[in-house]
């Protein structure tokens, strides 16, 4: 039987030791989405460390700016990040 949490970050067994895995962990923690750690790691691996970091920070700034705008507020930051990534808006 396949474990539903198979790709989640188990912090007891996994200690990030490269800049890429640390960035992916920070992204997953920011979005409160440790169960999808593999997605964030794939973003970092595909874009490279510096481009993934700048994309993440740019998205964070957008989320913070739109937090107080009732008309264009972002209800789910992690879905917004995934949407931007999958559409190539990085």
HTML snippet that shows the backbone in 3Dmol.js (N, CA, C, O; Angstrom):
<script src="https://3Dmol.org/build/3Dmol-min.js"></script>
<div id="view" style="width:600px;height:400px;position:relative"></div>
<script>
const pdb = `
ATOM      1  N   UNK A   1       0.838  -1.177   0.000  1.00  0.00           N
ATOM      2  CA  UNK A   1       0.000   0.000   0.000  1.00  0.00           C
ATOM      3  C   UNK A   1       0.882   1.239   0.000  1.00  0.00           C
ATOM      4  O   UNK A   1       1.847   1.326   0.759  1.00  0.00           O
ATOM      5  N   UNK A   2       0.546   2.188  -0.849  1.00  0.00           N
ATOM      6  CA  UNK A   2       1.331   3.412  -0.981  1.00  0.00           C
ATOM      7  C   UNK A   2       1.008   4.373   0.154  1.00  0.00           C
ATOM      8  O   UNK A   2      -0.158   4.633   0.450  1.00  0.00           O
ATOM      9  N   UNK A   3       2.030   4.884   0.771  1.00  0.00           N
ATOM     10  CA  UNK A   3       1.873   5.841   1.852  1.00  0.00           C
ATOM     11  C   UNK A   3       1.515   7.200   1.271  1.00  0.00           C
ATOM     12  O   UNK A   3       2.208   7.684   0.376  1.00  0.00           O
ATOM     13  N   UNK A   4       0.449   7.827   1.759  1.00  0.00           N
ATOM     14  CA  UNK A   4       0.041   9.141   1.260  1.00  0.00           C
ATOM     15  C   UNK A   4       1.106  10.194   1.519  1.00  0.00           C
ATOM     16  O   UNK A   4       1.246  11.131   0.732  1.00  0.00           O
ATOM     17  N   UNK A   5       1.841  10.065   2.579  1.00  0.00           N
ATOM     18  CA  UNK A   5       2.862  11.034   2.925  1.00  0.00           C
ATOM     19  C   UNK A   5       4.221  10.629   2.354  1.00  0.00           C
ATOM     20  O   UNK A   5       5.249  11.015   2.909  1.00  0.00           O
ATOM     21  N   UNK A   6       4.256   9.880   1.285  1.00  0.00           N
ATOM     22  CA  UNK A   6       5.494   9.360   0.726  1.00  0.00           C
ATOM     23  C   UNK A   6       6.476  10.423   0.291  1.00  0.00           C
ATOM     24  O   UNK A   6       7.687  10.210   0.349  1.00  0.00           O
ATOM     25  N   UNK A   7       5.975  11.564  -0.143  1.00  0.00           N
ATOM     26  CA  UNK A   7       6.862  12.621  -0.614  1.00  0.00           C
ATOM     27  C   UNK A   7       6.924  13.798   0.343  1.00  0.00           C
ATOM     28  O   UNK A   7       7.452  14.856   0.003  1.00  0.00           O
ATOM     29  N   UNK A   8       6.393  13.615   1.515  1.00  0.00           N
ATOM     30  CA  UNK A   8       6.420  14.676   2.517  1.00  0.00           C
ATOM     31  C   UNK A   8       7.807  14.742   3.148  1.00  0.00           C
ATOM     32  O   UNK A   8       8.582  13.787   3.090  1.00  0.00           O
ATOM     33  N   UNK A   9       8.092  15.865   3.737  1.00  0.00           N
ATOM     34  CA  UNK A   9       9.373  16.060   4.406  1.00  0.00           C
ATOM     35  C   UNK A   9       9.273  15.551   5.834  1.00  0.00           C
ATOM     36  O   UNK A   9       8.557  16.116   6.660  1.00  0.00           O
ATOM     37  N   UNK A  10       9.993  14.487   6.108  1.00  0.00           N
ATOM     38  CA  UNK A  10      10.046  13.946   7.462  1.00  0.00           C
ATOM     39  C   UNK A  10      11.255  14.572   8.145  1.00  0.00           C
ATOM     40  O   UNK A  10      12.392  14.169   7.898  1.00  0.00           O
ATOM     41  N   UNK A  11      11.010  15.542   8.992  1.00  0.00           N
ATOM     42  CA  UNK A  11      12.095  16.297   9.597  1.00  0.00           C
ATOM     43  C   UNK A  11      12.899  15.487  10.605  1.00  0.00           C
ATOM     44  O   UNK A  11      13.982  15.907  11.012  1.00  0.00           O
ATOM     45  N   UNK A  12      12.383  14.333  11.012  1.00  0.00           N
ATOM     46  CA  UNK A  12      13.144  13.488  11.926  1.00  0.00           C
ATOM     47  C   UNK A  12      14.234  12.716  11.197  1.00  0.00           C
ATOM     48  O   UNK A  12      15.287  12.444  11.772  1.00  0.00           O
ATOM     49  N   UNK A  13      13.994  12.357   9.934  1.00  0.00           N
ATOM     50  CA  UNK A  13      14.944  11.540   9.192  1.00  0.00           C
ATOM     51  C   UNK A  13      15.751  12.330   8.166  1.00  0.00           C
ATOM     52  O   UNK A  13      16.820  11.878   7.755  1.00  0.00           O
ATOM     53  N   UNK A  14      15.276  13.480   7.749  1.00  0.00           N
ATOM     54  CA  UNK A  14      15.915  14.229   6.676  1.00  0.00           C
ATOM     55  C   UNK A  14      16.451  15.552   7.197  1.00  0.00           C
ATOM     56  O   UNK A  14      15.709  16.358   7.759  1.00  0.00           O
ATOM     57  N   UNK A  15      17.713  15.761   7.010  1.00  0.00           N
ATOM     58  CA  UNK A  15      18.351  17.022   7.380  1.00  0.00           C
ATOM     59  C   UNK A  15      18.900  17.663   6.109  1.00  0.00           C
ATOM     60  O   UNK A  15      19.876  17.166   5.548  1.00  0.00           O
ATOM     61  N   UNK A  16      18.295  18.756   5.642  1.00  0.00           N
ATOM     62  CA  UNK A  16      18.797  19.408   4.429  1.00  0.00           C
ATOM     63  C   UNK A  16      20.246  19.844   4.610  1.00  0.00           C
ATOM     64  O   UNK A  16      20.593  20.469   5.612  1.00  0.00           O
ATOM     65  N   UNK A  17      21.080  19.514   3.643  1.00  0.00           N
ATOM     66  CA  UNK A  17      22.490  19.849   3.779  1.00  0.00           C
ATOM     67  C   UNK A  17      23.054  20.548   2.552  1.00  0.00           C
ATOM     68  O   UNK A  17      24.254  20.819   2.502  1.00  0.00           O
ATOM     69  N   UNK A  18      22.222  20.846   1.565  1.00  0.00           N
ATOM     70  CA  UNK A  18      22.672  21.620   0.406  1.00  0.00           C
ATOM     71  C   UNK A  18      21.835  22.885   0.332  1.00  0.00           C
ATOM     72  O   UNK A  18      20.729  22.924   0.872  1.00  0.00           O
ATOM     73  N   UNK A  19      22.338  23.915  -0.322  1.00  0.00           N
ATOM     74  CA  UNK A  19      21.537  25.145  -0.441  1.00  0.00           C
ATOM     75  C   UNK A  19      20.189  24.905  -1.132  1.00  0.00           C
ATOM     76  O   UNK A  19      19.199  25.556  -0.799  1.00  0.00           O
ATOM     77  N   UNK A  20      20.151  23.987  -2.077  1.00  0.00           N
ATOM     78  CA  UNK A  20      18.915  23.708  -2.800  1.00  0.00           C
ATOM     79  C   UNK A  20      17.858  23.085  -1.892  1.00  0.00           C
ATOM     80  O   UNK A  20      16.697  23.492  -1.913  1.00  0.00           O
ATOM     81  N   UNK A  21      18.264  22.098  -1.094  1.00  0.00           N
ATOM     82  CA  UNK A  21      17.297  21.449  -0.208  1.00  0.00           C
ATOM     83  C   UNK A  21      16.869  22.371   0.928  1.00  0.00           C
ATOM     84  O   UNK A  21      15.731  22.302   1.394  1.00  0.00           O
ATOM     85  N   UNK A  22      17.778  23.230   1.372  1.00  0.00           N
ATOM     86  CA  UNK A  22      17.425  24.196   2.412  1.00  0.00           C
ATOM     87  C   UNK A  22      16.408  25.198   1.875  1.00  0.00           C
ATOM     88  O   UNK A  22      15.447  25.542   2.563  1.00  0.00           O
ATOM     89  N   UNK A  23      16.620  25.668   0.642  1.00  0.00           N
ATOM     90  CA  UNK A  23      15.670  26.591   0.029  1.00  0.00           C
ATOM     91  C   UNK A  23      14.306  25.927  -0.151  1.00  0.00           C
ATOM     92  O   UNK A  23      13.277  26.534   0.148  1.00  0.00           O
ATOM     93  N   UNK A  24      14.294  24.692  -0.635  1.00  0.00           N
ATOM     94  CA  UNK A  24      13.023  23.979  -0.816  1.00  0.00           C
ATOM     95  C   UNK A  24      12.306  23.808   0.517  1.00  0.00           C
ATOM     96  O   UNK A  24      11.083  23.935   0.586  1.00  0.00           O
ATOM     97  N   UNK A  25      13.060  23.520   1.575  1.00  0.00           N
ATOM     98  CA  UNK A  25      12.460  23.385   2.905  1.00  0.00           C
ATOM     99  C   UNK A  25      11.893  24.714   3.372  1.00  0.00           C
ATOM    100  O   UNK A  25      10.794  24.755   3.923  1.00  0.00           O
ATOM    101  N   UNK A  26      12.627  25.806   3.159  1.00  0.00           N
ATOM    102  CA  UNK A  26      12.147  27.126   3.556  1.00  0.00           C
ATOM    103  C   UNK A  26      10.874  27.505   2.799  1.00  0.00           C
ATOM    104  O   UNK A  26       9.956  28.094   3.371  1.00  0.00           O
ATOM    105  N   UNK A  27      10.825  27.168   1.522  1.00  0.00           N
ATOM    106  CA  UNK A  27       9.635  27.446   0.726  1.00  0.00           C
ATOM    107  C   UNK A  27       8.445  26.651   1.252  1.00  0.00           C
ATOM    108  O   UNK A  27       7.349  27.193   1.398  1.00  0.00           O
ATOM    109  N   UNK A  28       8.656  25.379   1.533  1.00  0.00           N
ATOM    110  CA  UNK A  28       7.576  24.529   2.036  1.00  0.00           C
ATOM    111  C   UNK A  28       7.084  25.014   3.398  1.00  0.00           C
ATOM    112  O   UNK A  28       5.885  24.981   3.672  1.00  0.00           O
ATOM    113  N   UNK A  29       7.992  25.458   4.240  1.00  0.00           N
ATOM    114  CA  UNK A  29       7.600  25.981   5.549  1.00  0.00           C
ATOM    115  C   UNK A  29       6.837  27.296   5.393  1.00  0.00           C
ATOM    116  O   UNK A  29       5.835  27.509   6.076  1.00  0.00           O
ATOM    117  N   UNK A  30       7.293  28.173   4.510  1.00  0.00           N
ATOM    118  CA  UNK A  30       6.611  29.451   4.298  1.00  0.00           C
ATOM    119  C   UNK A  30       5.163  29.234   3.848  1.00  0.00           C
ATOM    120  O   UNK A  30       4.249  29.911   4.318  1.00  0.00           O
ATOM    121  N   UNK A  31       4.970  28.292   2.942  1.00  0.00           N
ATOM    122  CA  UNK A  31       3.628  28.026   2.438  1.00  0.00           C
ATOM    123  C   UNK A  31       2.862  27.030   3.309  1.00  0.00           C
ATOM    124  O   UNK A  31       1.741  26.644   2.975  1.00  0.00           O
ATOM    125  N   UNK A  32       3.462  26.616   4.420  1.00  0.00           N
ATOM    126  CA  UNK A  32       2.852  25.647   5.335  1.00  0.00           C
ATOM    127  C   UNK A  32       2.397  24.403   4.567  1.00  0.00           C
ATOM    128  O   UNK A  32       1.254  23.960   4.675  1.00  0.00           O
ATOM    129  N   UNK A  33       3.337  23.860   3.787  1.00  0.00           N
ATOM    130  CA  UNK A  33       3.024  22.783   2.861  1.00  0.00           C
ATOM    131  C   UNK A  33       4.138  21.738   2.842  1.00  0.00           C
ATOM    132  O   UNK A  33       4.625  21.368   1.774  1.00  0.00           O
ATOM    133  N   UNK A  34       4.540  21.264   4.014  1.00  0.00           N
ATOM    134  CA  UNK A  34       5.622  20.277   4.088  1.00  0.00           C
ATOM    135  C   UNK A  34       5.253  18.959   3.420  1.00  0.00           C
ATOM    136  O   UNK A  34       6.133  18.180   3.056  1.00  0.00           O
ATOM    137  N   UNK A  35       3.964  18.706   3.256  1.00  0.00           N
ATOM    138  CA  UNK A  35       3.559  17.456   2.611  1.00  0.00           C
ATOM    139  C   UNK A  35       3.883  17.455   1.119  1.00  0.00           C
ATOM    140  O   UNK A  35       3.873  16.397   0.490  1.00  0.00           O
ATOM    141  N   UNK A  36       4.170  18.625   0.543  1.00  0.00           N
ATOM    142  CA  UNK A  36       4.533  18.721  -0.875  1.00  0.00           C
ATOM    143  C   UNK A  36       5.967  19.203  -1.050  1.00  0.00           C
ATOM    144  O   UNK A  36       6.265  19.959  -1.974  1.00  0.00           O
ATOM    145  N   UNK A  37       6.846  18.769  -0.169  1.00  0.00           N
ATOM    146  CA  UNK A  37       8.254  19.165  -0.240  1.00  0.00           C
ATOM    147  C   UNK A  37       8.868  18.818  -1.593  1.00  0.00           C
ATOM    148  O   UNK A  37       9.689  19.579  -2.106  1.00  0.00           O
ATOM    149  N   UNK A  38       8.489  17.694  -2.174  1.00  0.00           N
ATOM    150  CA  UNK A  38       9.060  17.262  -3.449  1.00  0.00           C
ATOM    151  C   UNK A  38       8.760  18.267  -4.555  1.00  0.00           C
ATOM    152  O   UNK A  38       9.589  18.469  -5.443  1.00  0.00           O
ATOM    153  N   UNK A  39       7.592  18.897  -4.517  1.00  0.00           N
ATOM    154  CA  UNK A  39       7.260  19.910  -5.516  1.00  0.00           C
ATOM    155  C   UNK A  39       8.220  21.088  -5.418  1.00  0.00           C
ATOM    156  O   UNK A  39       8.740  21.548  -6.435  1.00  0.00           O
ATOM    157  N   UNK A  40       8.460  21.581  -4.208  1.00  0.00           N
ATOM    158  CA  UNK A  40       9.346  22.735  -4.040  1.00  0.00           C
ATOM    159  C   UNK A  40      10.785  22.388  -4.404  1.00  0.00           C
ATOM    160  O   UNK A  40      11.510  23.217  -4.953  1.00  0.00           O
ATOM    161  N   UNK A  41      11.189  21.176  -4.098  1.00  0.00           N
ATOM    162  CA  UNK A  41      12.529  20.743  -4.499  1.00  0.00           C
ATOM    163  C   UNK A  41      12.641  20.655  -6.016  1.00  0.00           C
ATOM    164  O   UNK A  41      13.683  20.990  -6.577  1.00  0.00           O
ATOM    165  N   UNK A  42      11.594  20.213  -6.679  1.00  0.00           N
ATOM    166  CA  UNK A  42      11.626  20.153  -8.144  1.00  0.00           C
ATOM    167  C   UNK A  42      11.675  21.552  -8.748  1.00  0.00           C
ATOM    168  O   UNK A  42      12.304  21.751  -9.786  1.00  0.00           O
ATOM    169  N   UNK A  43      11.020  22.523  -8.114  1.00  0.00           N
ATOM    170  CA  UNK A  43      11.090  23.913  -8.591  1.00  0.00           C
ATOM    171  C   UNK A  43      12.528  24.409  -8.509  1.00  0.00           C
ATOM    172  O   UNK A  43      13.046  24.997  -9.458  1.00  0.00           O
ATOM    173  N   UNK A  44      13.167  24.168  -7.370  1.00  0.00           N
ATOM    174  CA  UNK A  44      14.552  24.620  -7.182  1.00  0.00           C
ATOM    175  C   UNK A  44      15.484  23.905  -8.157  1.00  0.00           C
ATOM    176  O   UNK A  44      16.377  24.533  -8.725  1.00  0.00           O
ATOM    177  N   UNK A  45      15.291  22.616  -8.357  1.00  0.00           N
ATOM    178  CA  UNK A  45      16.160  21.877  -9.266  1.00  0.00           C
ATOM    179  C   UNK A  45      15.979  22.313 -10.712  1.00  0.00           C
ATOM    180  O   UNK A  45      16.950  22.362 -11.467  1.00  0.00           O
ATOM    181  N   UNK A  46      14.759  22.628 -11.106  1.00  0.00           N
ATOM    182  CA  UNK A  46      14.517  23.029 -12.495  1.00  0.00           C
ATOM    183  C   UNK A  46      15.014  24.444 -12.780  1.00  0.00           C
ATOM    184  O   UNK A  46      15.638  24.690 -13.812  1.00  0.00           O
ATOM    185  N   UNK A  47      14.736  25.374 -11.861  1.00  0.00           N
ATOM    186  CA  UNK A  47      15.090  26.768 -12.103  1.00  0.00           C
ATOM    187  C   UNK A  47      16.516  27.115 -11.695  1.00  0.00           C
ATOM    188  O   UNK A  47      17.081  28.096 -12.180  1.00  0.00           O
ATOM    189  N   UNK A  48      17.091  26.328 -10.819  1.00  0.00           N
ATOM    190  CA  UNK A  48      18.383  26.687 -10.250  1.00  0.00           C
ATOM    191  C   UNK A  48      18.163  27.498  -8.994  1.00  0.00           C
ATOM    192  O   UNK A  48      17.098  28.084  -8.801  1.00  0.00           O
ATOM    193  N   UNK A  49      19.164  27.532  -8.145  1.00  0.00           N
ATOM    194  CA  UNK A  49      19.007  28.152  -6.832  1.00  0.00           C
ATOM    195  C   UNK A  49      18.648  29.634  -6.931  1.00  0.00           C
ATOM    196  O   UNK A  49      17.655  30.065  -6.344  1.00  0.00           O
ATOM    197  N   UNK A  50      19.435  30.412  -7.660  1.00  0.00           N
ATOM    198  CA  UNK A  50      19.236  31.865  -7.651  1.00  0.00           C
ATOM    199  C   UNK A  50      17.913  32.269  -8.307  1.00  0.00           C
ATOM    200  O   UNK A  50      17.227  33.163  -7.810  1.00  0.00           O
ATOM    201  N   UNK A  51      17.554  31.630  -9.402  1.00  0.00           N
ATOM    202  CA  UNK A  51      16.295  31.980 -10.065  1.00  0.00           C
ATOM    203  C   UNK A  51      15.099  31.546  -9.224  1.00  0.00           C
ATOM    204  O   UNK A  51      14.108  32.271  -9.143  1.00  0.00           O
ATOM    205  N   UNK A  52      15.177  30.373  -8.596  1.00  0.00           N
ATOM    206  CA  UNK A  52      14.089  29.903  -7.733  1.00  0.00           C
ATOM    207  C   UNK A  52      13.942  30.817  -6.522  1.00  0.00           C
ATOM    208  O   UNK A  52      12.823  31.122  -6.110  1.00  0.00           O
ATOM    209  N   UNK A  53      15.058  31.257  -5.950  1.00  0.00           N
ATOM    210  CA  UNK A  53      15.000  32.153  -4.792  1.00  0.00           C
ATOM    211  C   UNK A  53      14.356  33.481  -5.170  1.00  0.00           C
ATOM    212  O   UNK A  53      13.495  33.977  -4.443  1.00  0.00           O
ATOM    213  N   UNK A  54      14.761  34.062  -6.298  1.00  0.00           N
ATOM    214  CA  UNK A  54      14.181  35.341  -6.699  1.00  0.00           C
ATOM    215  C   UNK A  54      12.709  35.195  -7.070  1.00  0.00           C
ATOM    216  O   UNK A  54      11.914  36.093  -6.795  1.00  0.00           O
ATOM    217  N   UNK A  55      12.333  34.075  -7.692  1.00  0.00           N
ATOM    218  CA  UNK A  55      10.924  33.824  -8.011  1.00  0.00           C
ATOM    219  C   UNK A  55      10.097  33.708  -6.736  1.00  0.00           C
ATOM    220  O   UNK A  55       8.996  34.254  -6.655  1.00  0.00           O
ATOM    221  N   UNK A  56      10.621  33.002  -5.747  1.00  0.00           N
ATOM    222  CA  UNK A  56       9.925  32.844  -4.471  1.00  0.00           C
ATOM    223  C   UNK A  56       9.765  34.195  -3.768  1.00  0.00           C
ATOM    224  O   UNK A  56       8.681  34.514  -3.282  1.00  0.00           O
ATOM    225  N   UNK A  57      10.840  34.988  -3.713  1.00  0.00           N
ATOM    226  CA  UNK A  57      10.772  36.287  -3.046  1.00  0.00           C
ATOM    227  C   UNK A  57       9.824  37.235  -3.785  1.00  0.00           C
ATOM    228  O   UNK A  57       9.083  37.985  -3.150  1.00  0.00           O
ATOM    229  N   UNK A  58       9.843  37.207  -5.100  1.00  0.00           N
ATOM    230  CA  UNK A  58       8.931  38.049  -5.883  1.00  0.00           C
ATOM    231  C   UNK A  58       7.483  37.658  -5.601  1.00  0.00           C
ATOM    232  O   UNK A  58       6.627  38.528  -5.449  1.00  0.00           O
ATOM    233  N   UNK A  59       7.205  36.364  -5.530  1.00  0.00           N
ATOM    234  CA  UNK A  59       5.857  35.887  -5.231  1.00  0.00           C
ATOM    235  C   UNK A  59       5.461  36.265  -3.808  1.00  0.00           C
ATOM    236  O   UNK A  59       4.310  36.627  -3.567  1.00  0.00           O
ATOM    237  N   UNK A  60       6.392  36.186  -2.868  1.00  0.00           N
ATOM    238  CA  UNK A  60       6.111  36.611  -1.486  1.00  0.00           C
ATOM    239  C   UNK A  60       5.703  38.078  -1.456  1.00  0.00           C
ATOM    240  O   UNK A  60       4.743  38.443  -0.777  1.00  0.00           O
ATOM    241  N   UNK A  61       6.430  38.922  -2.190  1.00  0.00           N
ATOM    242  CA  UNK A  61       6.105  40.346  -2.225  1.00  0.00           C
ATOM    243  C   UNK A  61       4.724  40.587  -2.825  1.00  0.00           C
ATOM    244  O   UNK A  61       3.969  41.424  -2.331  1.00  0.00           O
ATOM    245  N   UNK A  62       4.394  39.858  -3.884  1.00  0.00           N
ATOM    246  CA  UNK A  62       3.068  39.985  -4.486  1.00  0.00           C
ATOM    247  C   UNK A  62       1.975  39.595  -3.500  1.00  0.00           C
ATOM    248  O   UNK A  62       0.951  40.270  -3.397  1.00  0.00           O
ATOM    249  N   UNK A  63       2.194  38.519  -2.789  1.00  0.00           N
ATOM    250  CA  UNK A  63       1.206  38.041  -1.822  1.00  0.00           C
ATOM    251  C   UNK A  63       1.013  39.070  -0.714  1.00  0.00           C
ATOM    252  O   UNK A  63      -0.117  39.344  -0.311  1.00  0.00           O
ATOM    253  N   UNK A  64       2.107  39.640  -0.221  1.00  0.00           N
ATOM    254  CA  UNK A  64       2.012  40.645   0.846  1.00  0.00           C
ATOM    255  C   UNK A  64       1.314  41.911   0.357  1.00  0.00           C
ATOM    256  O   UNK A  64       0.523  42.499   1.094  1.00  0.00           O
ATOM    257  N   UNK A  65       1.596  42.340  -0.874  1.00  0.00           N
ATOM    258  CA  UNK A  65       0.961  43.532  -1.418  1.00  0.00           C
ATOM    259  C   UNK A  65      -0.539  43.339  -1.601  1.00  0.00           C
ATOM    260  O   UNK A  65      -1.324  44.251  -1.343  1.00  0.00           O
ATOM    261  N   UNK A  66      -0.931  42.156  -2.046  1.00  0.00           N
ATOM    262  CA  UNK A  66      -2.334  41.897  -2.332  1.00  0.00           C
ATOM    263  C   UNK A  66      -3.113  41.431  -1.104  1.00  0.00           C
ATOM    264  O   UNK A  66      -4.323  41.220  -1.180  1.00  0.00           O
ATOM    265  N   UNK A  67      -2.434  41.272   0.010  1.00  0.00           N
ATOM    266  CA  UNK A  67      -3.092  40.796   1.225  1.00  0.00           C
ATOM    267  C   UNK A  67      -4.167  41.770   1.703  1.00  0.00           C
ATOM    268  O   UNK A  67      -5.190  41.344   2.241  1.00  0.00           O
ATOM    269  N   UNK A  68      -3.950  43.053   1.517  1.00  0.00           N
ATOM    270  CA  UNK A  68      -4.876  44.063   2.014  1.00  0.00           C
ATOM    271  C   UNK A  68      -5.843  44.565   0.941  1.00  0.00           C
ATOM    272  O   UNK A  68      -6.712  45.387   1.229  1.00  0.00           O
ATOM    273  N   UNK A  69      -5.700  44.081  -0.281  1.00  0.00           N
ATOM    274  CA  UNK A  69      -6.573  44.490  -1.369  1.00  0.00           C
ATOM    275  C   UNK A  69      -7.746  43.517  -1.445  1.00  0.00           C
ATOM    276  O   UNK A  69      -7.560  42.349  -1.789  1.00  0.00           O
ATOM    277  N   UNK A  70      -8.940  43.983  -1.132  1.00  0.00           N
ATOM    278  CA  UNK A  70     -10.099  43.093  -1.081  1.00  0.00           C
ATOM    279  C   UNK A  70     -10.464  42.558  -2.457  1.00  0.00           C
ATOM    280  O   UNK A  70     -10.917  41.421  -2.584  1.00  0.00           O
ATOM    281  N   UNK A  71     -10.272  43.358  -3.469  1.00  0.00           N
ATOM    282  CA  UNK A  71     -10.679  42.956  -4.813  1.00  0.00           C
ATOM    283  C   UNK A  71      -9.760  41.887  -5.403  1.00  0.00           C
ATOM    284  O   UNK A  71     -10.230  40.970  -6.076  1.00  0.00           O
ATOM    285  N   UNK A  72      -8.477  41.997  -5.161  1.00  0.00           N
ATOM    286  CA  UNK A  72      -7.505  41.083  -5.752  1.00  0.00           C
ATOM    287  C   UNK A  72      -6.731  40.287  -4.705  1.00  0.00           C
ATOM    288  O   UNK A  72      -5.559  39.979  -4.919  1.00  0.00           O
ATOM    289  N   UNK A  73      -7.343  39.954  -3.605  1.00  0.00           N
ATOM    290  CA  UNK A  73      -6.626  39.225  -2.564  1.00  0.00           C
ATOM    291  C   UNK A  73      -6.354  37.783  -3.006  1.00  0.00           C
ATOM    292  O   UNK A  73      -7.108  37.204  -3.788  1.00  0.00           O
ATOM    293  N   UNK A  74      -5.280  37.231  -2.495  1.00  0.00           N
ATOM    294  CA  UNK A  74      -4.883  35.852  -2.803  1.00  0.00           C
ATOM    295  C   UNK A  74      -5.333  34.983  -1.643  1.00  0.00           C
ATOM    296  O   UNK A  74      -4.842  35.131  -0.524  1.00  0.00           O
ATOM    297  N   UNK A  75      -6.264  34.078  -1.904  1.00  0.00           N
ATOM    298  CA  UNK A  75      -6.821  33.259  -0.842  1.00  0.00           C
ATOM    299  C   UNK A  75      -5.896  32.116  -0.444  1.00  0.00           C
ATOM    300  O   UNK A  75      -5.832  31.748   0.730  1.00  0.00           O
ATOM    301  N   UNK A  76      -5.182  31.554  -1.411  1.00  0.00           N
ATOM    302  CA  UNK A  76      -4.305  30.429  -1.119  1.00  0.00           C
ATOM    303  C   UNK A  76      -2.918  30.698  -1.723  1.00  0.00           C
ATOM    304  O   UNK A  76      -2.708  30.461  -2.912  1.00  0.00           O
ATOM    305  N   UNK A  77      -1.975  31.191  -0.913  1.00  0.00           N
ATOM    306  CA  UNK A  77      -0.645  31.516  -1.439  1.00  0.00           C
ATOM    307  C   UNK A  77       0.072  30.342  -2.093  1.00  0.00           C
ATOM    308  O   UNK A  77       0.744  30.528  -3.108  1.00  0.00           O
ATOM    309  N   UNK A  78      -0.055  29.129  -1.535  1.00  0.00           N
ATOM    310  CA  UNK A  78       0.657  27.990  -2.129  1.00  0.00           C
ATOM    311  C   UNK A  78       0.077  27.625  -3.491  1.00  0.00           C
ATOM    312  O   UNK A  78       0.820  27.232  -4.390  1.00  0.00           O
ATOM    313  N   UNK A  79      -1.233  27.750  -3.657  1.00  0.00           N
ATOM    314  CA  UNK A  79      -1.841  27.481  -4.962  1.00  0.00           C
ATOM    315  C   UNK A  79      -1.450  28.564  -5.962  1.00  0.00           C
ATOM    316  O   UNK A  79      -1.241  28.279  -7.141  1.00  0.00           O
ATOM    317  N   UNK A  80      -1.353  29.795  -5.494  1.00  0.00           N
ATOM    318  CA  UNK A  80      -0.933  30.893  -6.361  1.00  0.00           C
ATOM    319  C   UNK A  80       0.499  30.677  -6.845  1.00  0.00           C
ATOM    320  O   UNK A  80       0.801  30.890  -8.019  1.00  0.00           O
ATOM    321  N   UNK A  81       1.377  30.254  -5.941  1.00  0.00           N
ATOM    322  CA  UNK A  81       2.768  29.979  -6.307  1.00  0.00           C
ATOM    323  C   UNK A  81       2.836  28.847  -7.331  1.00  0.00           C
ATOM    324  O   UNK A  81       3.551  28.955  -8.327  1.00  0.00           O
ATOM    325  N   UNK A  82       2.100  27.771  -7.093  1.00  0.00           N
ATOM    326  CA  UNK A  82       2.102  26.638  -8.014  1.00  0.00           C
ATOM    327  C   UNK A  82       1.522  27.041  -9.367  1.00  0.00           C
ATOM    328  O   UNK A  82       2.017  26.600 -10.404  1.00  0.00           O
ATOM    329  N   UNK A  83       0.486  27.866  -9.372  1.00  0.00           N
ATOM    330  CA  UNK A  83      -0.128  28.330 -10.617  1.00  0.00           C
ATOM    331  C   UNK A  83       0.874  29.140 -11.427  1.00  0.00           C
ATOM    332  O   UNK A  83       1.017  28.933 -12.632  1.00  0.00           O
ATOM    333  N   UNK A  84       1.577  30.076 -10.757  1.00  0.00           N
ATOM    334  CA  UNK A  84       2.566  30.897 -11.460  1.00  0.00           C
ATOM    335  C   UNK A  84       3.697  30.036 -12.015  1.00  0.00           C
ATOM    336  O   UNK A  84       4.162  30.264 -13.131  1.00  0.00           O
ATOM    337  N   UNK A  85       4.134  29.057 -11.245  1.00  0.00           N
ATOM    338  CA  UNK A  85       5.231  28.194 -11.696  1.00  0.00           C
ATOM    339  C   UNK A  85       4.808  27.350 -12.889  1.00  0.00           C
ATOM    340  O   UNK A  85       5.548  27.247 -13.868  1.00  0.00           O
ATOM    341  N   UNK A  86       3.633  26.748 -12.820  1.00  0.00           N
ATOM    342  CA  UNK A  86       3.186  25.873 -13.894  1.00  0.00           C
ATOM    343  C   UNK A  86       2.894  26.636 -15.183  1.00  0.00           C
ATOM    344  O   UNK A  86       2.956  26.063 -16.271  1.00  0.00           O
ATOM    345  N   UNK A  87       2.575  27.926 -15.068  1.00  0.00           N
ATOM    346  CA  UNK A  87       2.318  28.743 -16.253  1.00  0.00           C
ATOM    347  C   UNK A  87       3.598  29.394 -16.780  1.00  0.00           C
ATOM    348  O   UNK A  87       3.580  30.045 -17.825  1.00  0.00           O
ATOM    349  N   UNK A  88       4.701  29.221 -16.062  1.00  0.00           N
ATOM    350  CA  UNK A  88       5.985  29.775 -16.521  1.00  0.00           C
ATOM    351  C   UNK A  88       6.160  31.243 -16.223  1.00  0.00           C
ATOM    352  O   UNK A  88       6.901  31.921 -16.936  1.00  0.00           O
ATOM    353  N   UNK A  89       5.507  31.767 -15.193  1.00  0.00           N
ATOM    354  CA  UNK A  89       5.624  33.182 -14.822  1.00  0.00           C
ATOM    355  C   UNK A  89       6.763  33.402 -13.842  1.00  0.00           C
ATOM    356  O   UNK A  89       6.577  34.051 -12.812  1.00  0.00           O
ATOM    357  N   UNK A  90       7.928  32.877 -14.146  1.00  0.00           N
ATOM    358  CA  UNK A  90       9.071  33.070 -13.254  1.00  0.00           C
ATOM    359  C   UNK A  90      10.169  33.814 -13.931  1.00  0.00           C
ATOM    360  O   UNK A  90      11.211  34.065 -13.325  1.00  0.00           O
TER     361      UNK A  90
END
`;
const viewer = $3Dmol.createViewer("view");
viewer.addModel(pdb, "pdb");
viewer.setStyle({}, {cartoon: {color: "spectrum"}});
viewer.zoomTo();
viewer.render();
</script>
